[in-house]
Amino acid sequence: MPLVKVHLLIATFFAIIFLNGAHPQTVERPNVLLIILDDFRPAIKYGYGDGNAITPNIDRIVQKGYFFENAFAQQALCAPSRNSMLTGRRPDTVRLYDFYSYWRDVAGNYTTLPQYFKQHGYRTHSVGKVFHPGASVNFTDDFPLSWSEPAYHPPTDEYSNAPVCIDPADGQLRRNLLCPVLPEHQPLHSLPDIQSTEEAKRFLKTMNNSEPFFLAVGYRKPHIPFRIPFKYLQQHPVTKFSTLDLDYPPYGLPTVAWSSFLDVRNRDDFQQQNVSFPFGRVPEAFKLQIRQHYYAAVTYVDDLIGQLLEEVDQSRTIIALTADHGWSLGEHGEWAKYSNYDVAVRVPLVFSAPDLPYPNGQHRIENVVELLDIFPTLVDLAGLPPVATCDTERPYKVSTCTEGKSLLPLLISNSSQYENPEEWIAYSQYPRPGKYPTIFPNSDEPKLKQIKIMGYSMRTERFRYTAWIKFNPAYFKRDWTTLYGEELYDHLIDPKENMNLIDRTQLAAIRDALRMKLQQQFP
């Protein structure tokens, strides 16, 4: 949608609110709560329809707001996805595909979402895993530019990957994938997400109506290991889970597309399963336990979100809930992110705002959207000056702009109609060091200098097309003359992306058109 038209719709929206007698303070200075979950596919019962999910608190957010059925991350890896989302720039613009570079040093002095709110008078605070901590945010979580005070990281974080899981076989402490615990018996007598919830509640109690806030709360679950309180397993007995009908690599899959889930393989209990690298299948009983523990972790974090919301004045707070990317629970035979499949890049995206028209019956929005769109959407919902759209050919030239688009027009009209289908495309990408899965270098998490191939992917209303092309990490250059593999999935007949149709002659024209569009986006 043209920027002028978006701005006109925004102006009309706030004019209608004013004429309806809404309090100016509520309209002009709403608080913002951004909730980010980790490795969280849309495992939500209400709206998203996941029958295994027990998520009463997230359900209430969805019921009170609008949810996007087809929202996608830009890369299925924590640091690149979060930096892309919070700067409103694509990974190629931020120049981050791993964990080891800071965009202000290597790409450009880009304004972040919390920084923009801080510049407009908001007190901004980061709790938990919002940015990915470490080198990708200058070891400061981008403080003081993005945040009004240093970011809070729970002290128990340091034990997240430590041998603190009691092995049921011998009672020894190990680095297990499946790690139900008693929090009071863990180091520091707590868990990271519990401590993050306590800090977020403390922050909310210090605020008053005279100063608006932008609070971002990043939960670590359901990211592995599944170190969660025992009690949540009781709500998800393993007997309720079943083996998937299709849990093996799609027909026609190029080997470059395969994620060998090395992070899962490195866990002590998984190694005991003797799964061969890279295409070995996980034993059936262990598959069910992984699914059980994932959904228990989802219910655990949902419970904490409910505790957080008890402290939120929702009459004057915009709430947005999303995740950095998804996670495969055996789809395609994978147990990971690290790919361009829907299951790896599709995320929940929910907006609830006090001045949005209350959804009357239909609050599902079907348009294909991106995490990049969160930045301009929250800015527009809060009534701040709209963020300019970056020059598509030179997005790195301006410090404050976004490569996303505001979703406010969709929220205002509660419409799922496609005015221009080409606007509703989500682009994702994933790097590889070679054509075949490897342990060294890690083909799931290659470092920048190891990248030789980039898989660029586009998701339309109906199709997902992916091209794996030659990539030069020293100059960030693409070579479309060298293709290492292509994928084409038709969601009309294959919504789980189990059949690669790239060689079907009947779809050659569609393949060529999608390839041309993708190459135009990433020349």
Beta strands, then each sheet from edge to edge (+ up, - down):
strand 1: 31-37
strand 2: 66-72
strand 3: 123-128
strand 4: 165-166
strand 5: 173-174
strand 6: 178-181
strand 7: 213-218
strand 8: 226-229
strand 9: 317-323
strand 10: 346-352
strand 11: 364-370
strand 12: 426-432
strand 13: 453-459
strand 14: 463-472
strand 15: 477-490
sheet 1: 3+ 7+ 1+ 9+ 10- 2+ 11+
sheet 2: 4+ 5-
sheet 3: 6+ 8+
sheet 4: 12+ 13- 14+ 15-
end
